[in-house]
Amino acid sequence: MSRPIKCRHVQCQPNAVYFKPRAVPLCDLEELVLTYDELEAMRLADLEGLYQEDGATRMQISRQTFGNIVKTAHRKVADALVNGKAIRIEGGVCSVAKKEVFICDDCSHSWESAAINGVPDVCPKCKSGNLARSQEAANRQK
């Protein structure tokens, strides 16, 4: 009997959850499912360029599991691209990080980000480290 799957932590949700080849009716396409954790592993490894150890830490899973997830995701995406299949993004054993609003105390820039690891290190606009969650900033002004 295999071990139960451990919950994977996902920091973002995609803006689109379905992709298909252009000009081919959906009823004529074979479809495959890419899970949220597979998409997150590809995002961390390929888009952010993280090493497997760092990606695994962000998803709170082992490095081996992270590597296996990336390998499966790459195989599915390659199959869809080469063989003209549709990709539906859904499911997986994962928890989605809650998004919070952060404010830079120096330039007053505010932005939304997943708060999985606390407050971000720097402001994306001015690179200051003087940051707070929006609720904390509101409490300081009272």
N, C-alpha and C positions, 0 to 999 in steps of 0.2 A: 504494500500500500504506500502511495506517495505522500509526501508531507503536504499540509495545507499551504496554499499560496499566501504569503505575507502581503499585507496592504502596502502599496507603493504610493509615495507622496508625489503629487503632480502639481506644478506651479502655474500652469497656464491651460486655458481651454482655447481651442482653435476658433477662429471667426467663421470658418466654413467646416462642415462635417461630412461633405460629400464631394467627390471628384470623379469625373467621368470623361472619356474621350469626346471631343467635340464632334457634332453632327452624326452621332450614333444614337439611335433611340435607346432609352434605358431598358426597354423590354428585350432588346437584343444583346445586352451586355451581361457577362458573368461578373459577379460582385464579390469582393473580399472585404473582410472587416479588419481594420487596424485599431487596436485598443488604445485608450488614452495613455496608458503607461508606455506602450510602444512608441507613440508619437512623442511623448515627453523624453524618452531615452534618446530618440533620434534628434530632437531639438537640442538637448544638452551636449550630445557627442558631435553632431554635425554642424549645427547652427552656432552654438556657443563655443565649440571647439574644446570642450572639457575632456580630460583624460577619464578613463573608465572609473578610476578610484574616486575622483571628484564628483562625477555624475552619480555614482552609486551613493555617495554620502548625501547628495542633495535629495535623492529619491528615498533615502533611508533603507537601502537594500545592500546586499553584498556585491562586490565587484564582479564576481562570477555571474550572478543573476543579471546584473546590468548588461554585461557582455552578451549573455544569451538573449535578452530582450532586444538589444540593438540588432543582433544577427537576424532574429526572426522578423523584425520590422523591415530591415533592408531587403530581405528575401521577398516579403509581401509587396513592397513598393516596386521593386524590380520586376516582379511578375506582372503587376498591373501595367507598368509602363511598356514593357516588351510585348505583352500579349493583349493589350488593349482592354483591360478590365477596369471596372469602376471600384473606387475605394470609399467605404463608409467608415467613419470614425465613431466608435462607441464602445462602451463597456470596459471591462478590465477590473481587477481588484485594486482600486486606488481611492485616495482621498484627495480632493482638490483644495489647495491652499486658499484661504480666505484673502481677498484683496483688501488693502487698506490704503488710505490717502496719507501721504507724507508731505511735510512742508519744510522748506529750507528757511531757517531763521535769518540767514544773511540776505538772500535775494527774493524771498517770499514766493518762490516757485513751488507749485504743488503738483503732485503726480500720483497715479495709482500704481501699486505694485503688490505682488504677493508678499506677505509678511511671514514667510516660513522661517526665516532666520533672524527675526527681529527687525530693527531699523536698518535701512541700507547704509553703506559706508559713506557715500558721497552724493551730493546733489547732481543730477544729470545735466543741469544748466550751468552752474558756476563752479562745480567740483568742491564746494565747501563740505565740511564734515559736520556742520552745525545743524542737525536735522531732528525732526520730531514727528511722531504720528499726529495727524490733524487734531485728534481729541486732546492729546497732551498740550499742543500749542494753544488750543481754545481754553484749556484750564489755566495755563500760565497767564493769559490776558485778563482773567477775572480778578 
